[in-house]
């Protein structure tokens, strides 16, 4: 016990001294500004050559950058009705953009992508705004196989030639490996919480995939009429008008049906039905952006999307 107390004491002293060094160092530089003064940082690994840049660099060393998810939460006020960013009621720490006109555009891979959610670890899930050409979700057997982790044909493509051949080097460096929910969903269910549990019952670890069926449902601002698979099916003609994800195309989700051959998709008419995995549909890739990225400009609108850099 004595050793533990001594360790804690020394640790706290170290933290205090580190903080004081930062404060004293920055203060020492800022008290003596001069236009003729240069600052040689060659021995510190930093690159500044003038006093102001030196102050900025030392400040960044002392004060860690704000995680990407928190930056968005600082810029965007959450809402409880209408269009905007909502705190999720089903999974603690997640935030979802809901509604038809939301400022969730982000420039990634020199393309327009959309922010789906802010995650509890402050990574940010995004999806491509425009669809990719038609592909099979899986092409094995007579109907395909809906096990994404097998791996499915689309899994191999997205994490192979698409990742390394279509995403540029900067975009590749901005992605983090995450656990994706690939559990099977009961058809036409009326319990979103249980559906989320079903999806979360099976995980796949990787870089590029698709959004889940529940994430499509959670992008709808009209949860009373469109917030479950059953309700969305019954009211599809109006539900498509209260989600930014609908785009007049038919595209795959990541979620398999509770059989071995079917996967869910969003149809051009707004319905979210399932079909065989070997049927060709459009693709909207999704990735998780690192929490270490920084937003340098933009407000999330279509004409002024969030701009990020390492």
N, C-alpha and C positions, 0 to 999 in steps of 0.2 A: 504494500500500500504506500509505503514511504517513497519507493522508486516511482510509482505512478504519479504521486503528487509532485515530485521533483520534475518529472517529464512534462507534466501539464504546465508547471511554473515556467520552465525554460521555453516551452512552446509559445506561451502567451507573451513572454518577454521578447521573443523573436518577432512575433507579429507586430508588437508595438514599435520595436526598433525599425522594422521594415517600413512602417507607415511614416515614422518620423524622418527617415532618410529621404523618402519621396517628397515630403512636405518641405524639408530643409533644402533639398537639392533644387526643387522648382523655385522656391522663394529666393534662394541665393542668386539664381540667374535673372529672375524678373526684377530684382531690386536695382540692377545696374544695366538697363537697356542702353544701347547705342547703335546708331546707324552704321558706324564704322567697325563695330565689334563682330567678329566671326567666331564660330564655335566648332572646334575640332572634335568630332564624335567618333573618329576612326577606331578608337580602342574600345568602344562600347558596343559595336555592331550596329549602331544607328547611323543615319545618313545626313543629319542636319548640318548646315554650314552657317546658320545664323541663329541669333538668340531666340526669336519667336518660334522657329521650327523646333529648336531644342526643347523649349518649354512644352510644346505640343506633344513631342515624342515622349518626354518624361512623364507627362500627365497620363498618356495612354498606357505607360508601364504601370503607373501607380493605380489607375482606375480602369479595371477591366471593361472591355466593350460590352454594350448591352446585347444580350442574345437576340437573334433575328425575330423570334416570336414576340418577345417583349417590345421590340421596336415597333412592330405593327400595332400591338395593343396600345402603345403610347400615341400613335398617329391616328388610330381609328377608334371612335367611341362605340361601345357595344350598344345594342338595342334589344328590346323585348317584343317589338311588333314591327311589321313592315319589312322593308329591304335593309340588309346590313349584316353586321357581324354579331352573332349570338354566342353566348356561353352555353355549351351543350348541357342538357339536363340528364343525359344518359351516361356519359363517360366523363368523370371528373377531370378538369384541367384542359379539356378540348374546347375549341371555339370553331364555329362553322359560319360561313357566309350563306345567307338564305335570301331568296327573293329573285326578282326578275332583272332589276337594274342595280347591280352592286359594283362598287369600285374595288375589284379584287384582281385586276390585271397586273401581271408581273413579267418583265422581260427576262427570258431564259433561253439560252441557245440561239440568241438573236431572233426569237419568235415570241408571239403572244401566248402566254400561259395564264392560267387562272389559279388563284389560291383557293384550295378546298377547305383546309382547316389549319389551325395552329394547334400543335401537339403539346402535351404536358411537359415534355423535355425541351420545348421551345424550338424544335425543328418545325418546318412548315411544309405541308403536303400540297403539291400543285398538280394540275393536269393540263395537257395541251388544249388550247382553245379550239383549234381546227383539227379535224379528224385525219388520220392516216388512211391510205387505201385499204380496201377490203382484204381481210385475211381470215383464215380458220383460227378459231380458239385452240383447236387441236384436230389433227388430221389422221389420227390412228384409228384403225378399225372401221366398221361400217358407219358409226355415228360420232366417233371421237370419244375422248376420255376427259372427264371434267376434273381430274386431279392436277391442279396447277403445279404442284411440287414434284410431279413424276419425272421429268418436267414436261409440261404441255408444250405443244409446238410454238404457241405464241410466247410462252416464257422464254424458250430458247432464242427466239428471234429478238425479243425486246432486250434481253440481257446479253446478247451476242452482237450481231451485226448492227442493230439499231443503236445500242449503247456506244459501241466503239467506232461505228462508221457514220452515224447521223448526228449524234451529239458531239459538239466540238470539245476540245481539251479543257477549256474553262468550265463548260457545263458539267463535264464528267467530274471535275474536281470539286464541284459544289454539291454533289449528291452524297448522301450518307446511306449506308446499309441499314435496313430496318426490318422489323417483323411485320408482315402483312397478314391480315385476316383472310383466310381462304376456306373457312368452314362452310358446309352446305346449309342452304336456307330452305325452310318449309314453304311450299308454294301457297300463295294467297293467304298468308297469315295476317292476323290483326293485332299483333303484339310486337311493337318495334323493339322493346327492350329484350324480349326473348330472341328476336331475330339477330340483334347485335351479339347476344351471347352465343348463338349458333355460329355466326361468322367467326367469332373470336376463339371458338373451340379448337381450331386448327390454324397453325401459323406456318408461314414460309419466310425465310430470311433472304433478302436480296435487295437489288437497287431499283429495278424498273418493273412496274406492274400496271394495274388498272384500279379504279375506285370500286368500292363494294356497293352492293345494292342499297344497303342502309345509308351510305353516304349520299347516294342520289336522293333518297327519301328525305334526308335531313337538310338538303339544300333548298327545300320548299318552304316558303314563308307561311303557307296555309296548312299548318300541321293538323288542324281539326278535320280537314277534308282530305288531306293528302299525306298524312304522316305515318301511315302503315301501308304495307303492300296491298292489302285488301282494299283499303280506301282509295289508294292511288289507282288501282285497277278499275274500281267503280266510277271514279271521277276523272279519268285520264284526260278527257277533252278539255277540262278546265285546269287540271293540275299542271299541265305543261306550260301554262301561262303564269305560274308563280314560282318558277325555278330558273335560275340562270344557266343550268346545265343542259336544258333542252335546246336542241339546235336543228330540228327538222331532218336529222339523219338517224340511221339505225346503227347503234354502236354497242360493243360488248362491255359488261362489267366484269369484275373479278370473281363474283359469287357464283358457285355451282348450285344447282338444285339438289334436293335430297334424293338423287338417283346417281347413276354412274356416268351419264352421257350428256346431260343438259346443263346449260349455263344461262344466266339471266342477261338480258340486254335491254337497252332503252330504244324503243321503236320510233320511227319517224312520226307516228300519230300520237306519241306520248305514252303508250302502254309500256309496262315493264314485264314482259312475259319471258318465258324460257324457251330455248330451242336447242337442237343438237349442237354439240361442240364443233362439229366439222362443217357447219354452215358458215359461209363467209359474211362478215359484217365489218363496218368501219372500226377503227381503233383510236382511242384517246389515251396515250401513255400518261402515267402518273409517276412522280418521284417525290422523295423527301429532301428538302434543302437543309444543309447544315445550319445549326444554331449559331455558328461562328461567323456567318456571313453578315454583311452590313448593308443597309439600305442607304444609298448615297443621294437619291433624288426620287421624285415622282409622288403622286398622291393615289395611285391605284386605278385611276380612270383609264378608259380605253386610249385616249390621246396622250396621257401622261402616266404610263405604267410605272410601278415601282422598279427602280434600277438597283441592282446589287453588285457587290464586288467582294473579293476576298479581303 
